[in-house]
Amino acid sequence: MTADILFRKAEAQDLSQIWKILQQAIQRRKEEGSNQWQDGYPNPEVIQHDLNNEHGFVLADGDVVIGYTAVLINDEPEYAKIEGKWITNDDFVVFHRVAISENQLGKGYAKQMMLSIEDYALNKGIYSVKADTNHDNGPMKNIFEKLGYVYCGKVYFRGSPRMAYEKVLKK
């Protein structure tokens, strides 16, 4: 990551940029023929909830938001119902709603954001990162594979199955 690009907690003034980036991602998924994010989720209320609870994070170059994600610790009830098996059952960081600005795609920012999430976990003394994606989200599945995430099974959100992944970080 260049020196100017920071992974930081999202702030209220980031909301409009975050929502624009998510709208682009929602449209991109639609154009790819996916049903992911085509049911009114995510929406501005979800993002505001992330910010209010300090779960929202951005990858930013100064005041310009490049990407967004929500990062939580031990907070995903659906993961307890996995059809499959997690590698670990210890504390974990989970991330949702990864989106990169349309004009920044293909530059490795999603990968940088995920590596920053791993650093965040390690800084909290947590050695497991869990996430999920839609079965047809090829770019996300490719990043999981490149970064060493292991497919663990299926979880369900709003009635739809999602592919669940975990990466155990080195202590």
Rosetta constraint file for C-alpha pairs under 8 A:
AtomPair CA 1 CA 5 HARMONIC 6.34 0.50
AtomPair CA 1 CA 6 HARMONIC 7.98 0.50
AtomPair CA 1 CA 112 HARMONIC 6.57 0.50
AtomPair CA 4 CA 61 HARMONIC 5.70 0.50
AtomPair CA 4 CA 62 HARMONIC 6.80 0.50
AtomPair CA 5 CA 59 HARMONIC 6.69 0.50
AtomPair CA 5 CA 60 HARMONIC 5.42 0.50
AtomPair CA 5 CA 61 HARMONIC 4.51 0.50
AtomPair CA 5 CA 62 HARMONIC 7.07 0.50
AtomPair CA 6 CA 58 HARMONIC 7.91 0.50
AtomPair CA 6 CA 59 HARMONIC 5.58 0.50
AtomPair CA 6 CA 60 HARMONIC 5.35 0.50
AtomPair CA 6 CA 61 HARMONIC 6.50 0.50
AtomPair CA 6 CA 62 HARMONIC 7.88 0.50
AtomPair CA 7 CA 57 HARMONIC 6.86 0.50
AtomPair CA 7 CA 58 HARMONIC 5.66 0.50
AtomPair CA 7 CA 59 HARMONIC 4.47 0.50
AtomPair CA 7 CA 60 HARMONIC 6.47 0.50
AtomPair CA 7 CA 113 HARMONIC 6.98 0.50
AtomPair CA 7 CA 116 HARMONIC 6.57 0.50
AtomPair CA 8 CA 57 HARMONIC 5.50 0.50
AtomPair CA 8 CA 58 HARMONIC 5.58 0.50
AtomPair CA 8 CA 59 HARMONIC 6.58 0.50
AtomPair CA 8 CA 60 HARMONIC 7.65 0.50
AtomPair CA 9 CA 54 HARMONIC 6.91 0.50
AtomPair CA 9 CA 55 HARMONIC 7.49 0.50
AtomPair CA 9 CA 56 HARMONIC 5.93 0.50
AtomPair CA 9 CA 57 HARMONIC 4.31 0.50
AtomPair CA 9 CA 58 HARMONIC 6.21 0.50
AtomPair CA 10 CA 14 HARMONIC 6.25 0.50
AtomPair CA 10 CA 15 HARMONIC 7.88 0.50
AtomPair CA 10 CA 51 HARMONIC 6.41 0.50
AtomPair CA 10 CA 54 HARMONIC 7.58 0.50
AtomPair CA 10 CA 56 HARMONIC 5.16 0.50
AtomPair CA 10 CA 57 HARMONIC 4.64 0.50
AtomPair CA 10 CA 58 HARMONIC 5.46 0.50
AtomPair CA 11 CA 15 HARMONIC 7.18 0.50
AtomPair CA 11 CA 51 HARMONIC 6.70 0.50
AtomPair CA 12 CA 51 HARMONIC 7.04 0.50
AtomPair CA 14 CA 18 HARMONIC 6.05 0.50
AtomPair CA 14 CA 65 HARMONIC 7.13 0.50
AtomPair CA 15 CA 19 HARMONIC 6.07 0.50
AtomPair CA 15 CA 47 HARMONIC 7.51 0.50
AtomPair CA 15 CA 48 HARMONIC 7.50 0.50
AtomPair CA 16 CA 20 HARMONIC 6.22 0.50
AtomPair CA 17 CA 21 HARMONIC 6.25 0.50
AtomPair CA 17 CA 64 HARMONIC 7.89 0.50
AtomPair CA 17 CA 65 HARMONIC 6.32 0.50
AtomPair CA 18 CA 22 HARMONIC 6.21 0.50
AtomPair CA 18 CA 65 HARMONIC 7.00 0.50
AtomPair CA 18 CA 67 HARMONIC 7.41 0.50
AtomPair CA 18 CA 68 HARMONIC 6.33 0.50
AtomPair CA 19 CA 23 HARMONIC 6.05 0.50
AtomPair CA 19 CA 43 HARMONIC 7.67 0.50
AtomPair CA 19 CA 44 HARMONIC 6.46 0.50
AtomPair CA 19 CA 47 HARMONIC 7.67 0.50
AtomPair CA 20 CA 24 HARMONIC 6.30 0.50
AtomPair CA 21 CA 25 HARMONIC 6.32 0.50
AtomPair CA 21 CA 67 HARMONIC 7.17 0.50
AtomPair CA 21 CA 68 HARMONIC 7.75 0.50
AtomPair CA 21 CA 99 HARMONIC 6.52 0.50
AtomPair CA 21 CA 100 HARMONIC 6.38 0.50
AtomPair CA 21 CA 101 HARMONIC 4.97 0.50
AtomPair CA 21 CA 102 HARMONIC 7.00 0.50
AtomPair CA 22 CA 26 HARMONIC 6.05 0.50
AtomPair CA 22 CA 42 HARMONIC 7.62 0.50
AtomPair CA 22 CA 99 HARMONIC 6.03 0.50
AtomPair CA 22 CA 100 HARMONIC 7.92 0.50
AtomPair CA 23 CA 27 HARMONIC 6.19 0.50
AtomPair CA 24 CA 28 HARMONIC 6.07 0.50
AtomPair CA 24 CA 101 HARMONIC 7.24 0.50
AtomPair CA 24 CA 102 HARMONIC 6.37 0.50
AtomPair CA 25 CA 29 HARMONIC 6.15 0.50
AtomPair CA 25 CA 99 HARMONIC 6.13 0.50
AtomPair CA 25 CA 100 HARMONIC 7.44 0.50
AtomPair CA 25 CA 101 HARMONIC 7.86 0.50
AtomPair CA 25 CA 102 HARMONIC 7.55 0.50
AtomPair CA 26 CA 30 HARMONIC 6.32 0.50
AtomPair CA 26 CA 36 HARMONIC 7.86 0.50
AtomPair CA 26 CA 37 HARMONIC 5.69 0.50
AtomPair CA 26 CA 38 HARMONIC 6.81 0.50
AtomPair CA 27 CA 31 HARMONIC 6.17 0.50
AtomPair CA 28 CA 32 HARMONIC 6.22 0.50
AtomPair CA 29 CA 33 HARMONIC 6.51 0.50
AtomPair CA 29 CA 34 HARMONIC 5.36 0.50
AtomPair CA 29 CA 35 HARMONIC 7.38 0.50
AtomPair CA 29 CA 36 HARMONIC 6.54 0.50
AtomPair CA 29 CA 37 HARMONIC 7.25 0.50
AtomPair CA 30 CA 34 HARMONIC 5.42 0.50
AtomPair CA 30 CA 35 HARMONIC 6.76 0.50
AtomPair CA 30 CA 36 HARMONIC 7.72 0.50
AtomPair CA 30 CA 38 HARMONIC 6.91 0.50
AtomPair CA 34 CA 38 HARMONIC 7.89 0.50
AtomPair CA 34 CA 136 HARMONIC 6.66 0.50
AtomPair CA 34 CA 137 HARMONIC 7.87 0.50
AtomPair CA 35 CA 39 HARMONIC 7.78 0.50
AtomPair CA 36 CA 134 HARMONIC 6.40 0.50
AtomPair CA 37 CA 41 HARMONIC 5.40 0.50
AtomPair CA 37 CA 42 HARMONIC 6.45 0.50
AtomPair CA 41 CA 46 HARMONIC 7.79 0.50
AtomPair CA 42 CA 46 HARMONIC 6.07 0.50
AtomPair CA 42 CA 47 HARMONIC 7.41 0.50
AtomPair CA 42 CA 97 HARMONIC 7.59 0.50
AtomPair CA 43 CA 47 HARMONIC 6.54 0.50
AtomPair CA 44 CA 48 HARMONIC 6.05 0.50
AtomPair CA 45 CA 49 HARMONIC 6.09 0.50
AtomPair CA 46 CA 50 HARMONIC 6.27 0.50
AtomPair CA 47 CA 51 HARMONIC 6.29 0.50
AtomPair CA 47 CA 56 HARMONIC 7.27 0.50
AtomPair CA 48 CA 52 HARMONIC 6.01 0.50
AtomPair CA 49 CA 53 HARMONIC 6.12 0.50
AtomPair CA 50 CA 54 HARMONIC 5.95 0.50
AtomPair CA 50 CA 55 HARMONIC 4.74 0.50
AtomPair CA 50 CA 56 HARMONIC 4.90 0.50
AtomPair CA 50 CA 70 HARMONIC 6.55 0.50
AtomPair CA 51 CA 55 HARMONIC 5.97 0.50
AtomPair CA 51 CA 56 HARMONIC 5.12 0.50
AtomPair CA 55 CA 70 HARMONIC 5.14 0.50
AtomPair CA 55 CA 71 HARMONIC 5.15 0.50
AtomPair CA 55 CA 72 HARMONIC 5.91 0.50
AtomPair CA 56 CA 68 HARMONIC 7.28 0.50
AtomPair CA 56 CA 69 HARMONIC 6.02 0.50
AtomPair CA 56 CA 70 HARMONIC 4.48 0.50
AtomPair CA 56 CA 71 HARMONIC 6.42 0.50
AtomPair CA 57 CA 68 HARMONIC 5.83 0.50
AtomPair CA 57 CA 69 HARMONIC 5.41 0.50
AtomPair CA 57 CA 70 HARMONIC 5.89 0.50
AtomPair CA 57 CA 71 HARMONIC 6.95 0.50
AtomPair CA 58 CA 65 HARMONIC 6.39 0.50
AtomPair CA 58 CA 66 HARMONIC 7.20 0.50
AtomPair CA 58 CA 67 HARMONIC 5.50 0.50
AtomPair CA 58 CA 68 HARMONIC 4.53 0.50
AtomPair CA 58 CA 69 HARMONIC 6.44 0.50
AtomPair CA 59 CA 65 HARMONIC 6.07 0.50
AtomPair CA 59 CA 66 HARMONIC 5.44 0.50
AtomPair CA 59 CA 67 HARMONIC 5.01 0.50
AtomPair CA 59 CA 68 HARMONIC 6.41 0.50
AtomPair CA 59 CA 109 HARMONIC 7.92 0.50
AtomPair CA 59 CA 113 HARMONIC 6.53 0.50
AtomPair CA 60 CA 64 HARMONIC 5.49 0.50
AtomPair CA 60 CA 65 HARMONIC 4.36 0.50
AtomPair CA 60 CA 66 HARMONIC 5.25 0.50
AtomPair CA 60 CA 67 HARMONIC 7.01 0.50
AtomPair CA 61 CA 65 HARMONIC 6.46 0.50
AtomPair CA 61 CA 66 HARMONIC 6.98 0.50
AtomPair CA 65 CA 101 HARMONIC 7.77 0.50
AtomPair CA 66 CA 100 HARMONIC 5.86 0.50
AtomPair CA 66 CA 101 HARMONIC 5.36 0.50
AtomPair CA 66 CA 104 HARMONIC 6.74 0.50
AtomPair CA 66 CA 109 HARMONIC 7.73 0.50
AtomPair CA 67 CA 98 HARMONIC 7.29 0.50
AtomPair CA 67 CA 99 HARMONIC 5.47 0.50
AtomPair CA 67 CA 100 HARMONIC 4.14 0.50
AtomPair CA 67 CA 101 HARMONIC 5.85 0.50
AtomPair CA 67 CA 109 HARMONIC 7.43 0.50
AtomPair CA 67 CA 110 HARMONIC 7.45 0.50
AtomPair CA 67 CA 113 HARMONIC 7.78 0.50
AtomPair CA 68 CA 97 HARMONIC 7.15 0.50
AtomPair CA 68 CA 98 HARMONIC 5.69 0.50
AtomPair CA 68 CA 99 HARMONIC 5.35 0.50
AtomPair CA 68 CA 100 HARMONIC 6.54 0.50
AtomPair CA 69 CA 95 HARMONIC 6.58 0.50
AtomPair CA 69 CA 96 HARMONIC 5.87 0.50
AtomPair CA 69 CA 97 HARMONIC 5.07 0.50
AtomPair CA 69 CA 98 HARMONIC 4.53 0.50
AtomPair CA 69 CA 99 HARMONIC 6.66 0.50
AtomPair CA 70 CA 95 HARMONIC 5.41 0.50
AtomPair CA 70 CA 96 HARMONIC 5.15 0.50
AtomPair CA 70 CA 97 HARMONIC 6.09 0.50
AtomPair CA 70 CA 98 HARMONIC 7.42 0.50
AtomPair CA 71 CA 93 HARMONIC 6.85 0.50
AtomPair CA 71 CA 94 HARMONIC 5.77 0.50
AtomPair CA 71 CA 95 HARMONIC 4.45 0.50
AtomPair CA 71 CA 96 HARMONIC 6.67 0.50
AtomPair CA 71 CA 117 HARMONIC 7.58 0.50
AtomPair CA 72 CA 93 HARMONIC 5.71 0.50
AtomPair CA 72 CA 94 HARMONIC 5.32 0.50
AtomPair CA 72 CA 95 HARMONIC 6.33 0.50
AtomPair CA 73 CA 91 HARMONIC 7.38 0.50
AtomPair CA 73 CA 92 HARMONIC 5.85 0.50
AtomPair CA 73 CA 93 HARMONIC 4.53 0.50
AtomPair CA 73 CA 94 HARMONIC 6.20 0.50
AtomPair CA 74 CA 91 HARMONIC 5.92 0.50
AtomPair CA 74 CA 92 HARMONIC 5.33 0.50
AtomPair CA 74 CA 93 HARMONIC 6.17 0.50
AtomPair CA 74 CA 94 HARMONIC 7.14 0.50
AtomPair CA 75 CA 94 HARMONIC 7.31 0.50
AtomPair CA 76 CA 80 HARMONIC 7.69 0.50
AtomPair CA 76 CA 94 HARMONIC 7.34 0.50
AtomPair CA 77 CA 81 HARMONIC 7.66 0.50
AtomPair CA 78 CA 82 HARMONIC 7.15 0.50
AtomPair CA 78 CA 155 HARMONIC 6.46 0.50
AtomPair CA 78 CA 156 HARMONIC 6.74 0.50
AtomPair CA 78 CA 157 HARMONIC 7.40 0.50
AtomPair CA 79 CA 155 HARMONIC 6.31 0.50
AtomPair CA 81 CA 155 HARMONIC 6.70 0.50
AtomPair CA 82 CA 86 HARMONIC 7.84 0.50
AtomPair CA 82 CA 153 HARMONIC 6.37 0.50
AtomPair CA 82 CA 154 HARMONIC 5.66 0.50
AtomPair CA 82 CA 155 HARMONIC 4.99 0.50
AtomPair CA 82 CA 164 HARMONIC 7.95 0.50
AtomPair CA 83 CA 153 HARMONIC 5.40 0.50
AtomPair CA 83 CA 154 HARMONIC 5.04 0.50
AtomPair CA 83 CA 155 HARMONIC 6.40 0.50
AtomPair CA 84 CA 152 HARMONIC 5.82 0.50
AtomPair CA 84 CA 153 HARMONIC 4.32 0.50
AtomPair CA 84 CA 154 HARMONIC 6.54 0.50
AtomPair CA 85 CA 152 HARMONIC 5.56 0.50
AtomPair CA 85 CA 153 HARMONIC 6.45 0.50
AtomPair CA 86 CA 152 HARMONIC 5.54 0.50
AtomPair CA 86 CA 153 HARMONIC 7.85 0.50
AtomPair CA 86 CA 166 HARMONIC 6.95 0.50
AtomPair CA 87 CA 152 HARMONIC 7.31 0.50
AtomPair CA 87 CA 166 HARMONIC 6.97 0.50
AtomPair CA 87 CA 168 HARMONIC 7.73 0.50
AtomPair CA 88 CA 128 HARMONIC 7.33 0.50
AtomPair CA 88 CA 168 HARMONIC 7.78 0.50
AtomPair CA 90 CA 128 HARMONIC 7.47 0.50
AtomPair CA 91 CA 126 HARMONIC 6.09 0.50
AtomPair CA 91 CA 127 HARMONIC 7.47 0.50
AtomPair CA 91 CA 128 HARMONIC 6.82 0.50
AtomPair CA 92 CA 121 HARMONIC 7.73 0.50
AtomPair CA 92 CA 126 HARMONIC 6.04 0.50
AtomPair CA 92 CA 127 HARMONIC 6.78 0.50
AtomPair CA 92 CA 128 HARMONIC 4.72 0.50
AtomPair CA 92 CA 129 HARMONIC 5.47 0.50
AtomPair CA 92 CA 130 HARMONIC 6.70 0.50
AtomPair CA 93 CA 121 HARMONIC 6.11 0.50
AtomPair CA 93 CA 126 HARMONIC 7.14 0.50
AtomPair CA 93 CA 128 HARMONIC 6.31 0.50
AtomPair CA 93 CA 129 HARMONIC 4.78 0.50
AtomPair CA 93 CA 130 HARMONIC 6.21 0.50
AtomPair CA 94 CA 129 HARMONIC 5.74 0.50
AtomPair CA 94 CA 130 HARMONIC 4.84 0.50
AtomPair CA 94 CA 131 HARMONIC 5.56 0.50
AtomPair CA 95 CA 117 HARMONIC 7.93 0.50
AtomPair CA 95 CA 129 HARMONIC 7.93 0.50
AtomPair CA 95 CA 130 HARMONIC 7.02 0.50
AtomPair CA 95 CA 131 HARMONIC 5.69 0.50
AtomPair CA 96 CA 131 HARMONIC 6.82 0.50
AtomPair CA 96 CA 132 HARMONIC 7.63 0.50
AtomPair CA 98 CA 110 HARMONIC 7.48 0.50
AtomPair CA 99 CA 110 HARMONIC 7.57 0.50
AtomPair CA 100 CA 104 HARMONIC 6.61 0.50
AtomPair CA 100 CA 105 HARMONIC 6.42 0.50
AtomPair CA 100 CA 109 HARMONIC 7.14 0.50
AtomPair CA 100 CA 110 HARMONIC 6.59 0.50
AtomPair CA 101 CA 105 HARMONIC 6.54 0.50
AtomPair CA 104 CA 109 HARMONIC 7.52 0.50
AtomPair CA 105 CA 109 HARMONIC 7.43 0.50
AtomPair CA 108 CA 112 HARMONIC 6.27 0.50
AtomPair CA 109 CA 113 HARMONIC 6.01 0.50
AtomPair CA 110 CA 114 HARMONIC 6.25 0.50
AtomPair CA 110 CA 143 HARMONIC 7.94 0.50
AtomPair CA 111 CA 115 HARMONIC 6.21 0.50
AtomPair CA 111 CA 143 HARMONIC 6.47 0.50
AtomPair CA 111 CA 147 HARMONIC 7.93 0.50
AtomPair CA 112 CA 116 HARMONIC 6.14 0.50
AtomPair CA 113 CA 117 HARMONIC 6.27 0.50
AtomPair CA 114 CA 118 HARMONIC 6.33 0.50
AtomPair CA 115 CA 119 HARMONIC 6.31 0.50
AtomPair CA 116 CA 120 HARMONIC 6.12 0.50
AtomPair CA 117 CA 121 HARMONIC 6.23 0.50
AtomPair CA 118 CA 122 HARMONIC 6.27 0.50
AtomPair CA 118 CA 129 HARMONIC 6.88 0.50
AtomPair CA 118 CA 169 HARMONIC 7.48 0.50
AtomPair CA 119 CA 123 HARMONIC 6.08 0.50
AtomPair CA 120 CA 124 HARMONIC 6.40 0.50
AtomPair CA 121 CA 125 HARMONIC 6.37 0.50
AtomPair CA 121 CA 126 HARMONIC 4.98 0.50
AtomPair CA 121 CA 127 HARMONIC 6.56 0.50
AtomPair CA 121 CA 128 HARMONIC 7.50 0.50
AtomPair CA 121 CA 129 HARMONIC 7.33 0.50
AtomPair CA 122 CA 126 HARMONIC 5.28 0.50
AtomPair CA 122 CA 127 HARMONIC 6.16 0.50
AtomPair CA 122 CA 169 HARMONIC 7.65 0.50
AtomPair CA 122 CA 171 HARMONIC 7.86 0.50
AtomPair CA 127 CA 168 HARMONIC 5.67 0.50
AtomPair CA 127 CA 169 HARMONIC 4.72 0.50
AtomPair CA 127 CA 170 HARMONIC 6.81 0.50
AtomPair CA 127 CA 171 HARMONIC 6.84 0.50
AtomPair CA 128 CA 166 HARMONIC 6.84 0.50
AtomPair CA 128 CA 167 HARMONIC 5.76 0.50
AtomPair CA 128 CA 168 HARMONIC 4.59 0.50
AtomPair CA 128 CA 169 HARMONIC 5.84 0.50
AtomPair CA 129 CA 166 HARMONIC 5.60 0.50
AtomPair CA 129 CA 167 HARMONIC 5.27 0.50
AtomPair CA 129 CA 168 HARMONIC 6.55 0.50
AtomPair CA 129 CA 169 HARMONIC 7.58 0.50
AtomPair CA 130 CA 164 HARMONIC 7.33 0.50
AtomPair CA 130 CA 165 HARMONIC 5.65 0.50
AtomPair CA 130 CA 166 HARMONIC 4.36 0.50
AtomPair CA 130 CA 167 HARMONIC 6.53 0.50
AtomPair CA 131 CA 164 HARMONIC 5.87 0.50
AtomPair CA 131 CA 165 HARMONIC 5.38 0.50
AtomPair CA 131 CA 166 HARMONIC 6.51 0.50
AtomPair CA 132 CA 155 HARMONIC 7.77 0.50
AtomPair CA 132 CA 162 HARMONIC 5.98 0.50
AtomPair CA 132 CA 163 HARMONIC 5.25 0.50
AtomPair CA 132 CA 164 HARMONIC 4.25 0.50
AtomPair CA 132 CA 165 HARMONIC 5.80 0.50
AtomPair CA 133 CA 137 HARMONIC 6.60 0.50
AtomPair CA 133 CA 140 HARMONIC 7.04 0.50
AtomPair CA 133 CA 141 HARMONIC 7.38 0.50
AtomPair CA 133 CA 162 HARMONIC 5.40 0.50
AtomPair CA 133 CA 163 HARMONIC 5.33 0.50
AtomPair CA 133 CA 164 HARMONIC 6.78 0.50
AtomPair CA 134 CA 161 HARMONIC 7.34 0.50
AtomPair CA 134 CA 162 HARMONIC 4.94 0.50
AtomPair CA 134 CA 163 HARMONIC 6.09 0.50
AtomPair CA 135 CA 161 HARMONIC 7.99 0.50
AtomPair CA 135 CA 162 HARMONIC 6.31 0.50
AtomPair CA 135 CA 163 HARMONIC 6.06 0.50
AtomPair CA 137 CA 141 HARMONIC 6.30 0.50
AtomPair CA 138 CA 142 HARMONIC 6.04 0.50
AtomPair CA 139 CA 143 HARMONIC 6.38 0.50
AtomPair CA 140 CA 144 HARMONIC 6.26 0.50
AtomPair CA 141 CA 145 HARMONIC 6.25 0.50
AtomPair CA 142 CA 146 HARMONIC 6.14 0.50
AtomPair CA 143 CA 147 HARMONIC 6.07 0.50
AtomPair CA 144 CA 148 HARMONIC 6.23 0.50
AtomPair CA 144 CA 149 HARMONIC 4.98 0.50
AtomPair CA 144 CA 150 HARMONIC 7.64 0.50
AtomPair CA 144 CA 165 HARMONIC 7.64 0.50
AtomPair CA 145 CA 149 HARMONIC 5.71 0.50
AtomPair CA 145 CA 150 HARMONIC 7.40 0.50
AtomPair CA 148 CA 167 HARMONIC 6.46 0.50
AtomPair CA 149 CA 165 HARMONIC 5.87 0.50
AtomPair CA 149 CA 166 HARMONIC 5.30 0.50
AtomPair CA 149 CA 167 HARMONIC 4.52 0.50
AtomPair CA 149 CA 168 HARMONIC 7.92 0.50
AtomPair CA 150 CA 165 HARMONIC 5.28 0.50
AtomPair CA 150 CA 166 HARMONIC 5.35 0.50
AtomPair CA 150 CA 167 HARMONIC 6.17 0.50
AtomPair CA 151 CA 163 HARMONIC 7.10 0.50
AtomPair CA 151 CA 164 HARMONIC 5.95 0.50
AtomPair CA 151 CA 165 HARMONIC 4.50 0.50
AtomPair CA 151 CA 166 HARMONIC 6.73 0.50
AtomPair CA 152 CA 163 HARMONIC 7.74 0.50
AtomPair CA 152 CA 164 HARMONIC 5.61 0.50
AtomPair CA 152 CA 165 HARMONIC 5.40 0.50
AtomPair CA 152 CA 166 HARMONIC 6.81 0.50
AtomPair CA 153 CA 163 HARMONIC 6.08 0.50
AtomPair CA 153 CA 164 HARMONIC 5.39 0.50
AtomPair CA 153 CA 165 HARMONIC 7.43 0.50
AtomPair CA 154 CA 161 HARMONIC 6.09 0.50
AtomPair CA 154 CA 162 HARMONIC 5.44 0.50
AtomPair CA 154 CA 163 HARMONIC 4.92 0.50
AtomPair CA 154 CA 164 HARMONIC 5.46 0.50
AtomPair CA 155 CA 161 HARMONIC 5.68 0.50
AtomPair CA 155 CA 162 HARMONIC 5.25 0.50
AtomPair CA 155 CA 163 HARMONIC 6.58 0.50
AtomPair CA 155 CA 164 HARMONIC 6.25 0.50
AtomPair CA 156 CA 160 HARMONIC 5.25 0.50
AtomPair CA 156 CA 161 HARMONIC 4.45 0.50
AtomPair CA 156 CA 162 HARMONIC 5.74 0.50
AtomPair CA 157 CA 161 HARMONIC 6.62 0.50
AtomPair CA 157 CA 162 HARMONIC 7.22 0.50
